[in-house]
Amino acid sequence: MSTMSPIKDKRGLEAMKKYFLGKNEIRNYTLFCVGINTALRISDILKLRWKDVYDFKNHSFRQHLQVREQKTKKRNEIFLNKEAVKALKKLFAYLSRSNVPIKENSFIFVGREKTGKPLSRSQAYRIINGAAKALKIAGNIGCHSLRKTFGYFAARRGISAVLIMNIFNHSSFPITRRYLGIEQDERDEVFMKITL
């Protein structure tokens, strides 16, 4: 399997959102938004249930998402930012209008077979990769690109690599460095800005 690239252009991110919304693919839009805003692996995103993000007793979206990562078995607490919540609300409303029952234990990202099972990783890849190809977004874009995109933009905003490493639950910095997708032209940009 080849290495996935982050989406490095905000216009690309907005184009992906508009692509899914334009096709009325609210589930796919929400999958994309949750992916780029939580830094979770696709395996953890696909296992999310409505009770993980929505408090049915208080009829409100949760502020934090608690997950035990499938790959590392580590617990992780993720703040649900306004973009993630906005997308989740959009999907919740869409399903409600479509008379799809939303139960606490229902998976958020259900496959099309109406089995109640979550979307498969391969189908999620086809969704993300297909949209990126249709929009001619540069790089090898797939599910892992969502997680890498979060890291890339966090690093570009000056968030410390140590904190990004902690968010990703990585055991070593070299793994995090690969995730950030920093290329030579971006390194050159630093040298152009620092003129002492």
C-alpha positions as CSV (number, residue, x, y, z in Angstrom):
1,M,0.0,0.0,0.0
2,S,1.4,3.4,-0.9
3,T,1.7,6.3,1.5
4,M,-1.4,8.5,1.8
5,S,-0.9,12.3,1.4
6,P,-2.5,15.0,3.5
7,I,-4.7,17.5,1.7
8,K,-2.6,20.6,2.0
9,D,-4.8,23.3,0.5
10,K,-7.8,24.8,2.3
11,R,-9.5,25.1,-1.1
12,G,-9.2,21.4,-1.5
13,L,-10.9,20.8,1.8
14,E,-13.7,23.1,0.9
15,A,-14.0,21.5,-2.5
16,M,-14.4,18.1,-0.9
17,K,-17.1,19.3,1.4
18,K,-19.0,21.0,-1.4
19,Y,-18.6,17.9,-3.6
20,F,-20.3,15.7,-1.0
21,L,-23.0,18.3,-0.2
22,G,-23.7,18.9,-3.9
23,K,-24.4,15.3,-4.4
24,N,-26.5,15.2,-1.2
25,E,-24.1,12.7,0.3
26,I,-24.5,13.9,3.9
27,R,-23.0,10.7,5.4
28,N,-19.9,11.1,3.3
29,Y,-19.6,14.8,4.0
30,T,-19.9,14.0,7.7
31,L,-17.3,11.2,7.5
32,F,-14.9,13.6,5.8
33,C,-15.5,16.4,8.3
34,V,-15.2,14.2,11.4
35,G,-12.0,12.7,9.9
36,I,-10.2,16.0,9.3
37,N,-11.3,17.5,12.6
38,T,-10.7,14.6,15.1
39,A,-7.3,13.1,13.9
40,L,-8.8,9.6,14.4
41,R,-7.9,6.6,12.3
42,I,-10.6,5.5,9.9
43,S,-11.1,2.3,11.9
44,D,-12.0,4.3,15.0
45,I,-14.3,6.7,13.1
46,L,-16.2,3.8,11.4
47,K,-16.9,2.2,14.9
48,L,-18.4,5.4,16.3
49,R,-22.0,5.1,17.5
50,W,-24.4,7.9,18.1
51,K,-24.1,7.6,21.9
52,D,-20.4,8.5,21.5
53,V,-21.2,11.9,20.1
54,Y,-24.8,12.6,21.3
55,D,-26.2,12.7,24.8
56,F,-29.7,11.3,24.3
57,K,-30.8,12.2,27.8
58,N,-30.0,15.9,27.4
59,H,-30.7,16.0,23.6
60,S,-27.3,17.6,22.9
61,F,-24.0,16.9,21.2
62,R,-21.2,16.0,23.5
63,Q,-18.2,18.3,23.9
64,H,-15.7,15.4,24.0
65,L,-15.5,12.0,22.3
66,Q,-14.0,9.2,24.4
67,V,-12.5,6.3,22.3
68,R,-10.3,3.3,22.9
69,E,-8.2,3.3,19.8
70,Q,-8.5,0.0,17.9
71,K,-4.9,-0.1,16.8
72,T,-3.1,1.0,20.0
73,K,-5.8,0.1,22.6
74,K,-5.0,3.4,24.2
75,R,-7.8,5.7,25.5
76,N,-8.1,9.0,23.8
77,E,-10.3,12.0,24.5
78,I,-11.1,14.2,21.5
79,F,-12.7,17.6,21.7
80,L,-15.5,17.9,19.1
81,N,-14.9,21.2,17.5
82,K,-17.6,23.3,15.9
83,E,-16.9,21.9,12.4
84,A,-17.2,18.3,13.5
85,V,-20.4,19.1,15.5
86,K,-21.8,21.0,12.6
87,A,-21.4,18.0,10.3
88,L,-22.8,15.6,12.8
89,K,-25.8,17.8,13.3
90,K,-26.3,17.9,9.6
91,L,-26.3,14.1,9.4
92,F,-28.5,13.8,12.5
93,A,-31.1,16.2,10.9
94,Y,-30.9,14.5,7.5
95,L,-31.5,11.0,9.0
96,S,-34.4,12.4,11.1
97,R,-36.0,13.9,8.1
98,S,-35.6,10.7,6.2
99,N,-37.3,8.8,9.1
100,V,-34.2,6.7,9.8
101,P,-34.3,5.7,13.5
102,I,-31.3,7.1,15.4
103,K,-30.6,4.9,18.4
104,E,-27.9,5.2,21.0
105,N,-26.1,2.0,19.8
106,S,-26.6,2.7,16.1
107,F,-23.4,3.3,14.1
108,I,-23.1,6.8,12.7
109,F,-21.6,5.8,9.4
110,V,-23.8,3.0,8.2
111,G,-23.2,1.2,5.0
112,R,-25.8,1.3,2.2
113,E,-27.0,-2.3,2.7
114,K,-29.4,-1.2,5.4
115,T,-27.9,-3.9,7.7
116,G,-27.1,-1.4,10.4
117,K,-23.4,-2.4,10.0
118,P,-20.8,0.3,9.7
119,L,-19.3,1.4,6.4
120,S,-16.3,-0.8,5.5
121,R,-12.8,0.6,5.3
122,S,-12.6,-0.2,1.6
123,Q,-15.8,1.6,0.9
124,A,-14.7,4.6,2.9
125,Y,-11.5,4.6,0.9
126,R,-13.4,4.5,-2.4
127,I,-15.6,7.5,-1.2
128,I,-12.6,9.7,-0.2
129,N,-10.3,8.7,-3.1
130,G,-13.1,9.0,-5.6
131,A,-14.0,12.5,-4.5
132,A,-10.3,13.6,-4.5
133,K,-9.8,12.2,-8.0
134,A,-13.0,13.9,-9.3
135,L,-11.7,17.2,-7.9
136,K,-8.2,16.6,-9.1
137,I,-6.7,17.1,-5.6
138,A,-3.0,16.5,-5.7
139,G,-1.4,13.5,-3.9
140,N,-2.4,10.0,-3.0
141,I,-5.6,10.7,-1.1
142,G,-7.4,8.1,0.9
143,C,-8.8,7.6,4.4
144,H,-5.5,8.1,6.2
145,S,-5.2,11.5,4.4
146,L,-7.9,12.8,6.8
147,R,-5.8,12.1,9.9
148,K,-2.7,13.4,8.1
149,T,-4.5,16.6,7.0
150,F,-5.3,17.4,10.6
151,G,-1.6,17.0,11.6
152,Y,-0.4,19.0,8.6
153,F,-2.7,22.0,9.4
154,A,-1.9,21.8,13.1
155,A,1.8,21.9,12.3
156,R,1.3,24.8,9.9
157,R,-0.5,26.7,12.6
158,G,2.5,26.4,14.9
159,I,1.2,23.6,17.2
160,S,4.2,21.9,18.7
161,A,5.2,18.6,17.3
162,V,5.2,17.1,20.8
163,L,1.6,18.0,21.2
164,I,0.7,16.7,17.8
165,M,2.5,13.4,18.6
166,N,0.4,13.2,21.8
167,I,-2.8,13.8,20.0
168,F,-2.0,11.1,17.5
169,N,-0.9,8.8,20.4
170,H,2.3,8.0,18.5
171,S,5.1,6.3,20.4
172,S,7.9,8.1,18.6
173,F,8.5,11.4,16.9
174,P,9.8,10.0,13.5
175,I,6.3,8.5,13.0
176,T,4.7,11.9,13.6
177,R,7.2,13.6,11.4
178,R,6.1,11.3,8.5
179,Y,2.5,12.2,9.2
180,L,3.1,15.9,8.9
181,G,4.0,15.5,5.2
182,I,6.5,18.4,5.3
183,E,8.3,18.6,1.9
184,Q,11.3,20.5,0.7
185,D,9.4,23.5,-0.6
186,E,7.9,24.0,2.8
187,R,11.4,23.7,4.4
188,D,12.7,26.2,1.9
189,E,9.9,28.6,2.8
190,V,11.2,28.7,6.4
191,F,14.6,29.6,5.3
192,M,13.2,32.4,3.1
193,K,11.2,33.8,6.0
194,I,14.1,33.7,8.5
195,T,16.6,36.3,7.3
196,L,18.8,37.2,10.2
